[in-house]
Amino acid sequence: MPWVCFARALAVFIYCSNNILTLFSLSFPFLLEYAAINSMLDQINSCLDHLEEKNDYLHACLKELLESNRQTRLEFQQQQQQQSQQQDMETDVQGPQPPV
């Protein structure tokens, strides 16, 4: 009787081992494909990280340029106001000009 149990257990083990080997041989190409896809996704992720860094750098540069342009515009407006005020003062000092 113990030999019969052993023989059955051995038969089940062999059957299961064959099924496992069959499953592995069938899924091995999928595992290779999965590894290839995973590698491509890692490369894409690296590229996206690089693009994000460049985007952040460009964003900082554009903000700096915008602030510089604002400052330049304010300085220009102040100069225009000063020139206008200076012309108004010269006109007030000279008095009204006769028509030509």
Rosetta silent file (secondary structure, phi, psi, omega in degrees, C-alpha in Angstrom):
SEQUENCE: MPWVCFARALAVFIYCSNNILTLFSLSFPFLLEYAAINSMLDQINSCLDHLEEKNDYLHACLKELLESNRQTRLEFQQQQQQQSQQQDMETDVQGPQPPV
SCORE:     score description
SCORE:     0.000 S_00000001
   1 L     0.000  -44.064  178.932    0.000    0.000    0.000 S_00000001
   2 H   -61.946  -31.539  179.371    2.696    2.575    0.758 S_00000001
   3 H   -68.008  -33.465  178.537    4.218    1.882   -2.638 S_00000001
   4 H   -66.554  -43.051  178.232    0.940    2.646   -4.337 S_00000001
   5 H   -63.242  -41.194  178.845    0.726    6.027   -2.563 S_00000001
   6 H   -64.140  -42.211 -179.580    4.318    6.747   -3.476 S_00000001
   7 H   -64.189  -41.943  178.192    3.699    5.818   -7.103 S_00000001
   8 H   -64.295  -44.179  179.913    0.615    8.069   -7.247 S_00000001
   9 H   -61.961  -41.535  178.508    2.504   10.950   -5.636 S_00000001
  10 H   -64.612  -41.062  178.771    5.356   10.468   -8.095 S_00000001
  11 H   -63.162  -42.954  178.616    2.922   10.405  -11.031 S_00000001
  12 H   -64.100  -41.544  179.401    1.264   13.619   -9.812 S_00000001
  13 H   -61.778  -45.413  179.432    4.665   15.249   -9.341 S_00000001
  14 H   -63.650  -42.154  178.788    5.761   14.293  -12.863 S_00000001
  15 H   -61.318  -46.593  179.645    2.445   15.529  -14.285 S_00000001
  16 H   -64.990  -41.337  178.952    2.779   18.836  -12.435 S_00000001
  17 H   -61.514  -42.311  178.354    6.430   19.206  -13.447 S_00000001
  18 H   -63.752  -40.794  177.929    5.521   18.653  -17.083 S_00000001
  19 H   -64.000  -40.771  179.325    2.730   21.241  -16.819 S_00000001
  20 H   -64.269  -44.347  178.153    5.094   23.743  -15.232 S_00000001
  21 H   -63.322  -40.095  178.400    7.683   23.176  -17.953 S_00000001
  22 H   -63.739  -45.485  178.558    5.005   23.503  -20.625 S_00000001
  23 H   -61.003  -42.979 -179.884    3.715   26.733  -19.102 S_00000001
  24 H   -64.612  -43.209 -179.308    7.241   28.107  -18.841 S_00000001
  25 H   -67.240  -32.655  177.140    8.097   27.220  -22.430 S_00000001
  26 H   -74.953  -34.994 -175.866    4.864   28.792  -23.628 S_00000001
  27 H   -89.475  -11.720 -178.500    5.286   31.938  -21.541 S_00000001
  28 H   -57.728  -45.139  176.951    9.030   32.405  -22.168 S_00000001
  29 H   -60.044  -36.539  178.108    8.510   34.398  -25.406 S_00000001
  30 H   -67.406  -35.471  177.876    6.039   36.605  -23.543 S_00000001
  31 H   -65.772  -39.722  176.797    8.582   37.094  -20.778 S_00000001
  32 H   -64.826  -41.706  178.693   11.162   38.199  -23.346 S_00000001
  33 H   -64.830  -41.197  178.282    8.636   40.543  -24.917 S_00000001
  34 H   -61.803  -42.863  179.123    7.717   41.898  -21.483 S_00000001
  35 H   -63.711  -39.786  178.778   11.408   42.513  -20.710 S_00000001
  36 H   -65.472  -43.902  178.763   11.847   44.333  -24.046 S_00000001
  37 H   -63.740  -41.503  179.254    8.768   46.489  -23.429 S_00000001
  38 H   -61.538  -41.453  178.144    9.964   47.218  -19.903 S_00000001
  39 H   -63.958  -43.685  178.209   13.350   48.314  -21.257 S_00000001
  40 H   -62.760  -40.248  178.793   11.698   50.587  -23.840 S_00000001
  41 H   -65.252  -36.170  175.759    9.508   52.125  -21.152 S_00000001
  42 H   -63.356  -41.584  178.655   12.598   52.803  -19.047 S_00000001
  43 H   -65.304  -42.154  178.411   14.219   54.558  -22.011 S_00000001
  44 H   -62.866  -41.619  178.945   11.077   56.596  -22.654 S_00000001
  45 H   -61.586  -41.652  177.918   10.952   57.523  -18.976 S_00000001
  46 H   -63.074  -43.682  178.342   14.573   58.690  -19.111 S_00000001
  47 H   -62.205  -42.265  179.218   13.842   60.794  -22.202 S_00000001
  48 H   -65.318  -38.273  176.197   10.803   62.332  -20.543 S_00000001
  49 H   -61.757  -43.095  179.116   12.856   63.156  -17.445 S_00000001
  50 H   -63.061  -43.980  178.372   15.446   64.839  -19.672 S_00000001
  51 H   -64.008  -37.640  178.718   12.747   66.809  -21.505 S_00000001
  52 H   -64.331  -40.483  177.198   11.216   67.862  -18.198 S_00000001
  53 H   -62.626  -44.069  178.681   14.604   69.179  -17.029 S_00000001
  54 H   -63.793  -41.193  179.093   15.024   71.136  -20.278 S_00000001
  55 H   -61.754  -43.279  178.363   11.479   72.467  -19.981 S_00000001
  56 H   -62.623  -40.647  178.934   12.133   73.640  -16.414 S_00000001
  57 H   -64.138  -46.716  179.331   15.345   75.355  -17.541 S_00000001
  58 H   -62.994  -38.876  178.825   13.604   77.076  -20.472 S_00000001
  59 H   -60.877  -44.673  178.973   10.742   78.133  -18.201 S_00000001
  60 H   -63.846  -41.374  178.620   13.222   79.736  -15.790 S_00000001
  61 H   -63.422  -42.580 -179.449   14.997   81.503  -18.680 S_00000001
  62 H   -67.431  -36.845  176.427   11.722   82.824  -20.077 S_00000001
  63 H   -63.920  -40.472  178.148   10.627   84.088  -16.670 S_00000001
  64 H   -64.484  -42.496  177.904   13.951   85.891  -16.336 S_00000001
  65 H   -63.781  -41.983  178.789   13.566   87.390  -19.807 S_00000001
  66 H   -61.494  -44.687  179.524   10.015   88.483  -19.039 S_00000001
  67 H   -64.707  -39.165  177.724   11.120   90.187  -15.830 S_00000001
  68 H   -63.333  -43.185  178.742   13.988   91.882  -17.673 S_00000001
  69 H   -64.558  -38.694  177.006   11.598   93.152  -20.352 S_00000001
  70 H   -62.053  -44.613 -179.581    9.214   94.466  -17.708 S_00000001
  71 H   -63.210  -43.527  178.667   12.044   96.314  -16.023 S_00000001
  72 H   -62.252  -42.615  179.197   13.230   97.771  -19.331 S_00000001
  73 H   -63.223  -42.037  179.008    9.694   98.870  -20.204 S_00000001
  74 H   -63.028  -43.057  178.320    9.266  100.574  -16.819 S_00000001
  75 H   -62.632  -40.806  178.978   12.579  102.394  -17.231 S_00000001
  76 H   -64.160  -43.400  178.794   11.568  103.493  -20.727 S_00000001
  77 H   -63.278  -39.521  178.701    8.199  104.764  -19.475 S_00000001
  78 H   -64.575  -40.820  177.258    9.902  106.677  -16.680 S_00000001
  79 H   -63.149  -42.849  179.144   12.272  108.291  -19.190 S_00000001
  80 H   -61.659  -42.203  179.400    9.327  109.205  -21.413 S_00000001
  81 H   -64.520  -42.350  179.425    7.510  110.775  -18.436 S_00000001
  82 H   -63.653  -42.043  178.698   10.608  112.714  -17.406 S_00000001
  83 H   -65.097  -40.073  179.346   11.089  114.025  -20.947 S_00000001
  84 H   -65.303  -42.465  178.918    7.422  114.975  -21.150 S_00000001
  85 H   -65.798  -38.798  179.307    7.579  116.770  -17.807 S_00000001
  86 H   -65.089  -40.117  177.750   10.765  118.530  -18.842 S_00000001
  87 H   -66.812  -39.296  177.515    9.147  119.726  -22.076 S_00000001
  88 H   -62.661  -41.004 -179.805    6.086  120.900  -20.142 S_00000001
  89 H   -66.702  -39.087  178.967    8.314  122.874  -17.753 S_00000001
  90 H   -65.264  -37.523  178.685   10.216  124.459  -20.656 S_00000001
  91 H   -67.378  -39.663  179.114    6.935  125.446  -22.268 S_00000001
  92 H   -65.673  -39.365 -178.562    5.700  126.973  -18.995 S_00000001
  93 H   -69.668  -41.552 -177.516    8.954  128.946  -18.541 S_00000001
  94 H   -76.679  -23.429 -177.781    9.010  130.250  -22.117 S_00000001
  95 L    87.490  178.157 -179.278    5.355  131.090  -22.127 S_00000001
  96 L   -67.122  142.175  179.588    2.952  130.573  -24.982 S_00000001
  97 L   -91.307  137.945  177.040    4.534  130.552  -28.417 S_00000001
  98 L   -69.009  149.656  177.893    3.057  132.753  -31.132 S_00000001
  99 L   -64.083  146.903 -177.663    1.591  130.891  -34.062 S_00000001
 100 L   -95.127    0.000    0.000    3.925  130.547  -36.948 S_00000001
